[in-house]
Amino acid sequence: MKNRIAADALWNDEERRQWMSVLAEAETDDLEALWDRLQDKPSYTVLHGPETGLIMVQARIGTMSGLFYLGEATVTKCFVTFDGQGIGAAFILGRRPRHAEIAAVLDAMLQDPSKRGHLMASIIRPLDSRRQEAERLEAARAASTRVEFFTMVRGE
């Protein structure tokens, strides 16, 4: 396949994994709103995609069991480049081609150290804050339905 990209080259940096996690888990509307506010959008070339396909999801029960196939999940992927520098990649759960394209462009931009600080402050941190707030609200909602079970000991 032309434009084949080695997985090791894409995911070898912990900082990159963190920003890609934030981009992948963001709400599409939030991501698009922050993207629209971005001043210096680069012109970019789509290398591949965005296209939607299926992946097999593996799972494990406990720590000692082997992996088994849980089922399939829909994933949208996209690869872009801008100014001939770096390749941005995104794999987004679900059918969200625009989300995947924006995330791939941001990934390519974030690889440029001169752009990283501004993008982290204007896009990644706000998205991460929204994600953490949503997780906190969901945890509070789940805690409100918690049932406490206890055992009474008889006096015999």
N, C-alpha and C positions, 0 to 999 in steps of 0.2 A: 504494500500500500504506500502510495506517495505521501509525504509528510508524516511518516510514521514517527512517533515520539516515544522514547524510552521512559518507562515508568520511573526508573531510578532518577532520571534527570528532573522529573516533575515533582517528586515528593520527597526530596532529601533534606529539607530544611524545616525545623520545628516551628520557627516563626511563620513560615509560609503555611504550614498545616493549620496553625491557629487562625490566621486571617481567612483561609479557605473554609474552615469550619463555620466561622461567623457568616461569611457570604452565602454558603450553602444552606444554612439554617434560617437565614433571614426571611421575613415575609416579603413576597415579591413587591407589594405596594410600597413598603418602606424602602426597599432597595432602589426602586425606580424613582421615588421622590428624592432621595439623596443623590442619585445619579443625575437627575434633571437639574439640581442646584449646582452641580459641579461646573466650574468655570472653564477650565482648560481640558476639554475632552479631546483625546487624540484621534486622528484618523487611523483606522485599523483595518486589517485584512483578515477575514475569516478563513482559516485554514481548513477547518472541518466542522460541519454542523451548522447551527445546532440541530441535533437529531435525537429522537427519542427511541429508546429500545428497552429491552428487559434484561435484568440481571438475576441470577439465582442468589438468594439470601441464605447464608449458612447460620446455624445456631448451635448452641451447646447447652445441655442441661447439667448444671453443677460444674465442678472443676475437673471431675475425673472422666466424664463421658466424652465420647468422640463427637466430631461435628456431624451434623445431618442437614439436609436441605429443608429449609422451612417453607420456602415458596419463592415466587417471583416478585420483583419490584420494578416499577417503571422508573427509568432514569433518563434525563436529558443531558447530553454532553456537548461541549463546544470548545474549539481550540482557535485562538486568534494570535496575531502578532501586530505590532505597530512599529513604524520606523525601522523595520528590519531588526529590532532588538527584542530578544526574549520571546518566549511563547507563553501565553496565558491559557490556562486550562480550567474548565469547570465541569463538575459532575453534580447534577442537582436531582434530588429525589422528586419524582413526579413528572408531569408534562408541562414544563415551563421553559419554552425556548428563549424568550426574552430575558428571563432571569439568568439562564445559563450564559447567554451572550454577554450580558453586563458583568457578571461575575468573572468571566474569562478575561474581559478587557481590564477590569480592576486588578486581577491577578497579574497580568502583564505589567500594568503600571506600577503596582506595589513592588515588583522586582527591581525597579529603578530606585536606588537609594536617595536620589535627589527629590523624588516625588513621594516617597514612603511616609515621611513625617506628616505631611499635609493630609494625605489620604487616610492615614490611621486616625487622625484627629477628626476629620470631617465625615468619614464614612464608617470605618471599622468600629471605632469606640461607640458611636451612637447606636449602631446595629447591635453590638454586643450588650449594651445597656438595656435595650428593648428586649433582647432575648432573656437576659437575667431577670428582668422585671416580670416577664410572662411566666418564666419558670417559678418565680416566687409566688405569684398569684395562683398558679396551678397547684403548688404545694400547699398553700393555705386553704384552697378549696378542698383538696383531698383530705387535709387534716381535720377539717370541719365535719367530715363524714366518718371519722375514725370511731370505731367501737372498741371499748376496753372490756376484755374478758378477764375474769378472775375466778379462782377456785376457793371455795370456803372449806376449811378443814373442820371436820367434826371433832368433838371433844372426847373421843373414845381412846 
